[in-house]
């Protein structure tokens, strides 16, 4: 199983970063380079424990579907989503949030395994690990941008009305 770890330092409160990472709407913004669209029942808002979301995206010129479910949830420090259906043999994405002074460190731990045995392991090492690292880094840049500006209020209006995150 291949593992990717990406750290993003964000000058914003931990709770704001946590909820932005759970936003289906913001995920769509961060994945626009793959023409990703959300299909299925959940299409916007914040994900909660037990929620599943299905994405359709173009990777390497091929349209693919992936359904992921929130399997663990400890607000505002951690949540995990795991692939239910998709191209991988397995996929687990942990989202960790810690606060040091006024900086939030968002740590993504992404574990995946392609099908096809040794050939899949070779593709993971030679292609997918780098490709998925860039994908996660872009997601981190988008979360950082929204968290550090007033743009977060557009994505989290229900929280913005009731809180000063």
RACOR-V553242 format. One line per field, one symbol per residue. phi: phi as a letter, one per 30 degrees, with the letter a starting at -180 (. if undefined). psi: psi as a letter, one per 30 degrees, with the letter a starting at -180 (. if undefined). burial: b if it has 16 or more other C-alpha atoms within 10 Angstrom, else e. A space follows every 10 residues. Layout:
phi=???
psi=???
burial=???
This chain:
phi=.dbbbbcbcb dadedddedd ddddddeddd cddchdbcbj dcbajcdbej dcbccbbcbh icdbcbcbbd cbabdccaab bbdcblddda abbcccbbcb hccccccccc cabddihddd dddeddbddd dddddddded ddeeedddbd dedddbdddd dcacd
psi=kkkkkkkkkk ilkeeeeeee ffkeeeeeef gffghklkla ejflakklkf kkkkkkljkh gkklkkkkkj fkjikhfklk kkkekaflel kkjkjkklkj bgkkjkjkjj klklagbeee eeeeefeeee eeeeeeeeee eeeeeeeflf fefefheeee ffli.
burial=eeeeeeebbb bbbbbbbbbb bbbbbbbbeb beebebbbee eebebbbbee ebbbbbbeee eeeebbbbbb bbbeeebbbb bbbbebeebb bbbbbbbbbe eeebbbbbbb bbbbeeeeeb beebeeebbe eebeebbebb ebbbbbbbee ebbebbeeee eeeee
